[in-house]
Amino acid sequence: MPPLTRRGDTSGRPEAWIRIRVRPYADLARFFPGEGRIRVIEAPAGSTVGDLLDAHGLDESRRLTLGVNDLLASRATKLRDGDTLEVLVPMSGGMGAS
């Protein structure tokens, strides 16, 4: 998979690009450029969730809960133009025994 580059950069840029809406929760917003709750990210056509996360510094060592278009997803899920990717840190806890 070619590295992700900005739209204006034509060096090594694949011909087809897709736009993904990314909704990072909590402190994960710092990994995605832009402002607001939803960030629009461009990626080469054929990219997976994992490709997009890797390109933004979230490698496989980071435990995440992922959703694409309101369905649970994995790093292997293929992205399509217009998809919405939600990225969350899994929560744990609850009431412990007293």
N, C-alpha and C positions, 0 to 999 in steps of 0.2 A: 504494500500500500504506500503510495507516495506521501511524503510529509504534508501536513496541512499548511497552507499558506494563505495570505490575505488575497482578497478578490483582485486587487490591482496588480499583483505580482504574477507575471506570466512565465517566469523561469521554472521549468519543471512542473508546471501546473497541468493537471489532467483536464481534458476537454469538458467534462460534465461535472457540475457542482450541484449540491443540494443545500437547502436551508433548513436547519433544525431549530426548533424553539427548545431551549434548555431551561428547566425550572430547578435551580439548585437550592436546596434547603439548608438553613442554618449557616454555618461557617463555610460551606462548600461554594458559596457565591464567589469567594476570592479566586477560585480557579478558572472562572469564566469571565471574559471581558464584557464590559458594558455596565449598565445600571438598571435598576428595577428588578422586579421579581422574575421576569422572563427575559432571557438573553437570546438573541438570534445569532446562531453560529453557522458558518458555511463549512462544508466538508466535501471531499471528493465523492462522487457517486460510487456506490458500492461499499461505503464505509459501514463499519459495525459500531455498536455502542462502545465496545472496547477501544476501537481506533480513536474515536472522539475523546474518550476519557484519557487514554494514553497521551494524546496530543496536548492535553491540558494539565498534565502532571498528576493524574490520578491512575497510577498503575495498579496491577492486580493485587499488590500487597495491601491495598486499601479496601477494607470491608464496606461495601455499599449495598443499598437496596435500590433497584432500578425499575423504572416503569416507562413504557413507551405507549402513548395514546391510551392511558388509563389501564394498561394491562402490565402485569409483572413481566420483566424482561431480564436478559442476561447480557454479559459482555459480547456474546456471539450474535445477538439480535441485529439483523440488517436494518439500517436506517433508510427511510425514503423521504423525499422532498416533502416538507410540511409537517413531519412528525414532531411530536412533543415528547421530550425526554425529561423525566423527573429523576433527580439524583438525591438520595437521602442517606444519612448515616443510620444504620439500624439501631433501634433502642432496645434496651433490656431493663430488667428490674421487675418491680412489683413488690408485693408484700412478702417479707421474709418471715420465717418462723420466729415466734417470740418465746 
